[in-house]
Amino acid sequence: ISDIISTVEFNHTGELLATGDKGGRVVIFQREPESKNELFSQGEYNVYSTFQSHEPEFDYLKSLEIEEKINKIRWLPQQNAAHFLLSTNDKTIKLWKVSERDKRPEGYNLKDEEGRIKDLSTVTSLQVPVLKPMDLMVEVSPRRLFANAHTYHVNSISVNSDYQTYMSADDLRINLWHLDITDRSFNIVDIKPVNMEDLTEVITAAEFHPHHCNLFVYSSSKGTLRLCDMREAALCDKHSKLFEEPEDPSSRSFFSEIISSVSDVKFSHSGRYLLTRDYLTAKVWDLNMESKPLETYQVHDYLRSKLCSLYENDCIFDKFECAWNGSDSVIMTGAYNNFFRMFDRNTKRDVTLEASRESSKPRAVLKPRRVCAAGGKRRKDDISVDSLDFTKKILHTAWHPTENIIAIAATNNLYIFQDKLNSEMH
């Protein structure tokens, strides 16, 4: 199970796609250039580099095993020929440099070709070393280690739009780091109560605004979002805005609190909207309206009658992520049975698609799937809610920043779907 994918992330151009897994490995895929003469050349993603990012550790003070699983990967915007990415497990964040080498120096004066130092008495003439072409090598090297700043498990990292700082969030605190400074971070949110018995909520996700380096948002297990402005105070314990939907008392149940916990929050590319995911719904919030979401999308409403068994098999605690397309017009999020959902905000159309071996043959067209509630009328290809496989779940998805290319992690398989001909949701 070490190869179960735990995070997927496109870089800022979409040319690279990184996945992290439970075994602490990062695999980077690179998009091949599309060839002009082949009609169906897809510009496919092939493995570019694989490296071990984190190892299992043991905290002897607390007698705790710290697993190597990669919780999140975030790319830094590219500033030179090399690429940089941050990866984190529960405790330690690392900055990696990914660079290419296709030349090697030859003709040293003081070393032979194997790198051994020559006997100086044999050196009678001077030569200029030259660079000779060699097979392309992708080198991955660790550049920084940001450790010892989190007591609880890190659930989010987010790079600021100033490209100099980033934040990391755990259950109770959010820290701000400078990318060049590893030995200290600034605590910008701390919701830890004086007495842990008074603990009522935890931080579930956090993200910087895409354009304003002073703004960030974090979500909580109570279903609220807090927008914070770092210009107001060093410690952002007082939020600028609180986004919360009043609960409908008629639908209250034992599971209400669990299913209202926000598992992911993402700013739209424009920076005007927030997309959140809780257990049953995806919601779009307008930054200028705190009282209720602008749009609410039912991801799998047919599970409402199944919450009791989902609680017993722990699925109710699954943390689904969500993603925007490049123009903020379509949102995507995962579901069970290897299904994922897309909602078009303009046409209000939605579709359920399946990530499976059958659908991933080259140029196969994804067929929309339908789930019918228990006792409902079934059409020919409908799947009954009772036959869904809850061990197959799409928790991690990513959307190419500008094109209709999506990456879907289904346990240990990565599916990349590309919409080649039309811009409808396929």
C-alpha positions, 0 to 999 in steps of 0.5 A: 500500500506504499504506492497509494497516491496521497497528493497530485499537483500541476506546476504553474505552466502545467508542463509538469505534474507531481504525485506523492504517495504513502511511501514518501516518494514523489514522482514527477511527470513531464508533458511531451511536446505535441508533434505536428504531423500526428493528428492524435498526438496527445502531448502525453505525460511521461515519468520525468523523475522519481525520488524518495522525499521522506523516510519513516521517522520515530519520535523517541520523546513521544514514542510516536511513529512519524509516517513518510506519507506525502500530505501535500506538494506545492510547486514554486513558480519557475524563475530559472531553468530549474524547478522547485517544489515543497513536499511535506509529511505530517511534520517536516517540509522539504524544498527540492530542486529539480534540474537537468544536466545534458553536458559534462566537463572533460579534459581537466588538468589535475584530474584524469577522466575517472576523477582521480588526482594526477601526479603533478610531475606528469602535467606538462601542458595546460588544456582548457576543459570542454563541455561534452554532450551526454545523455539527459540526467534529471537531478533532484537535490534537497535544498532546505529542510523546514522542521520542528515547527509543528506539534500536530499533523501538517495538513496544508502548505501554500506558497504566497504570491510574493514567492518569498514566503509560504505557510504550513497549517496543522490542526491548531496552528498556521506558521509563516516561513521565509523560503530562505530561512529554515530555523524559524517561522512565525506563528500567524494563527493559533486556535489551541485553547488554554485547556485542551478539554475546551477544544471544539474545532480544528483547522482542516485546510489553508491557502494564500490568496492568489494575488494579494500576499496579505490575505489567506483563508483557513477552513475548520472542522465546524464548516466555517471559513476564516479570511485573515489579513496579515496587515491587521495584526501579526497574530491573525486570531481575529479574522477579517471575515467569517464565512458560515452557512446557518444550519437548517434545524430540520435536517439536523442529525447525529452526523451533521457536525461530521459531514459539515467539516470542510475537507478542502478550500481553494481560491479561484484563479481570479481570487474572487471566489472560494471553493470548499468541499465537505462530505456531501457537497461542494460550495462556491463562496463569494469573498464579498458575501459571508452569510451563505454560499453563492452556489451549492452542489450536491456531490453524492446526495444519495449517500444521505441515507447511508451515513450510518454505515459510512460512519461505521466503516470510517468512510464518513471521515474521508477528506475529498479535495476539489479543483477549479478549471483554468477559467473558474467556470467548472469545478471538479471533486471526487466521490466513491466507486472511482467516480468524480464529478464536474459541475459547470457553473454557467450552464448548471450542468453536471456530470459523473465520470469514472476513472477506470482501466476501461476508460483509460485506453487512448482516445476512449471517450468517458461515458457519463455514469448515473447512480440511482438512490435505493428503491429508485427507478433504474435506467439501463446503465444506472448503478444502484447506490447499494452496489457502490464500492466504498474502498475505491475513492477519488480523494485527490484531483488536479486541473491543468492551469490553462487547458482541459487536462485533469489528473485523477488519483484512484488509490495507486493509479494516476489517470490523466484525461484530456479533452482534445476536440471540444471544450464540453466537459468530457 
